[in-house]
Amino acid sequence: MSPAQDAPGTVRRLRPQPAGVPYFDVDEMLDTERIVVCCGSGGVGKTTTAAALALRAAERGRRVVVLTIDPARRLAQSLGLTTLDNTPREVAGIDLSAGGRLDAMMLDMKRTFDEIVLAHSSPERAQALLDNPFYQTLSSSFAGTQEYMAMEKLGQLDATDEWDLIVVDTPPTRSALDFLDAPTRLGTFLDGRLLRILLAPAKAGGRAYAKVLGAGIGMFTRVLTKVLGAQLLTDLSVFVAALETMFGGFRARADETYRLLGEQGTSFVVVAAPEAAALREASYFVDRLDADGMPLAGLVVNRTHHSDASTLTVERSLAAAENLDEHGEHPLAAAVLRIHAERARLAEREARLRERFTSAHPDTPLVEVEALAEDVHDLEGLREIGCALARVDRLEQTG
Amino acid sequence: MSGKRGAAEDVPGDDGFAEEGSADDGIGYDGGYDGGGYDDGEGLIEDAGGPWERRLHIVTGKGGTGKTTVAGALAVALATGGRRVLLTEVEGRQQIAQLFDTPPLPYQERKVASAPGGGEVFALAIDADEALLEYLEMFYNLRSAGRVLGRIGAVDFATTVAPGVRDVLLTGKVKEAVNRPDGTRPGGLAYDAVVLDAPPTGRIARFLGVTAEVAGLAKVGPIRAQADSVMAVLRPDRAAVHLVTLLEEMPVQETVDGVTELTAAGLPIGGVVINMARSPLLKVRESMQAHRGELDREEIAAGIKEAGVEPTRELVESLVWEAAQHADRVALETAQRAEVVALGRPVYELPLAADGVDVGTVYRFAELLRAQQMVG
């Protein structure tokens, strides 16, 4: 908690909602939804936001599980996530008086994939697949596996009916959009034309495909062999054959999880930092959710800076500081004026960036969360973020 | 490889200009490598420091740390004085075009900036699909076959799905640019240096460590050969991986983890660039008072009144709160800076650009990196 809050006479006011921007009712979402998905580009505080939302929902009386992908070490510790065992564990230190609870888990991508394999085949066949070098690489490093497994895990958690609300953090992909594409991409790959052609010798349909495309299957495999090497291709065929018989249609699974996201009871929260690149990604993401008919609850603009002394402009503040410096008087006041100028400048820039977003998306509800001077790594810090998200004055609430 | 030890003995002490010779010959990998502590057996550099006269500069950092800005500034700094530098990106985000305020880059090298002293910065957004087609054409004269492959999803397969292949193609293209001959230029190479705006810290070791990954799948064949030739460019005398961080817990933690992973993978680590650092505006004693909310309000009120600003109680309280935020932020940064310094790598520092980053910022940062001897 910021020490300045406790100072005599200092009241940290809630940041005013920007004029004309719809209010993001976070508490309403937390009290009614079944699934909340937090997405956004890397480094914007997505994991912290997900954890803060989950904690707040739990302390408002719901049974909540938060699925995190890659939490900061100290944040993970505060959630009791000391072992990566792919199973939700109850978080200690939660206020249970409203009847809720909070479980947390960290996604183990490879283990989730292994579990699918083990659950869908005989032990010997599962072992053969688990030992295939192609499987090992796919399950631990395929761009998209992490996203797919996050969705798979979400489906599993949802199926248990053990929780009222599931909060999902999404993987730190290069672009927020990957998150929506990845399950389909993996499904398409495992179920795609190319692999059917690769498996063609075993199937009647393969040759027909190749004819349609006007390319002999021989040329086709020759090129692939040249580029990838013959052994890789053999491993791949074995792998795909094993996977195919085991799963039937992988794409059907991907589609199923995708459908779950579009259902009533799911809300997407887009998280951004007040920076041009992050807000640009957020903008694309909002458009993409809209195009896919995915329910967007609102945008969280994290780590913003505001100034209560906005009547004192940057220019005036700097001029006043210089004036004092010239006369060699009141160095403390001059320093404080310079601090204000820097903050006001940041605040102005952030407001400009926010306005750029809101003019393109005037109907997207938005909430701004003030930057804390320190990193969040305990439940108290998460509570503070939760209050800021719900726009509840902490002092009012506790006092 | 034995020549390297010999070269290391030529190191002219630690005056920081060990690599001058190699910059002139334009090749830069047989000339004076400044590390001295490099050991072929373990792949370690013990005391390599700046300035970093390398053929290839790889810039990584956690998302949001401004690695593209730093990569751009480094490219301008390297080009300063009349050199030609290629700045590349591999994540399909067109961040370079945004940074230099140019239209989106095609799969083609374009000049995006001039540097002081007649230098030039070219840029290239490397696309794995295009790189594969180019590769097929170059080695097998198979461009039209490549198009057919594209239609049935094979290119998508090979570049997006086949693990590691995508990374081999991307780094392979970077390698090609690093080694590209050009007889018309002094030094005989098309570029004096290549800067790669690389994937984030969390993925960098895997991205660069393509050989291990691909070797598990492609034991022979052209992709394997490609991976091996990329590794040849990633030698410590030819390449350096620079890590960009903010003075916040998570980026610093990722930087520490990244250094560990890069070291374990035997990859050459360069410097750490601290970005968006705040300058402390309060004295130590004032910072403590600010932290406790105990700054002298009467003194502040008197001061701003003297400067012509009406000191309402509300204004003074707001200023005191802002000063407390500043003091806490500076304290956090000081603690995190100590963690960065403890890594034992050369550290360079760039200030917070409160107004945001534009082309002017890139040039300003390039000057700062030169002044701090990140490049000579």
Interface residues (C-beta under 8 A of the other chain):
Chain A: S2 P3 A4 D6 A7 P8 G9 T10 V11 R12 S41 G42 G43 V44 D70 A72 R73 R74 P133 F134 Q136 T137 L138 S141 F142 A143 G144 P172 R174 S175 R185 T188 F189 G192 R193 L194 I197 Y209 L213 G214 A215 M219 F220 V223 L224 T225 K226 V227 L228 G229 A230 Q231 L232 D235 A273 E275 A276 A277 A278 S307 D308 A309 T311 L312 R316 S317 A319 A320 A321 N323 L324 H327 E329 H330 L332 A333 A334 A335 V336 L337 R338 I339 H340 E342 R343 R345 L346 R349 A373 E374 D375 H377
Chain B: K62 G63 G64 T65 E91 G92 R93 Q95 Q98 L132 L136 Y140 L142 A145 V148 L149 R151 I152 G153 A154 D156 F157 A158 T160 V161 A162 P163 G164 V165 R166 P199 P200 G202 R206 E213 G216 L217 A218 K219 V220 G221 P222 I223 R224 E248 E249 M250 P251 Q253 R278 L281 L282 K283 E286 A290 H291 R292 G293 E294 L295 D296 E299 I300 A302 G303 I304 E306 A307 G308 V309 E314 L315 E317 S318 L319 V320 W321 E322 A323 A324 Q325 H326 D328 R329 L332 L352 A354 D355 G356 V357
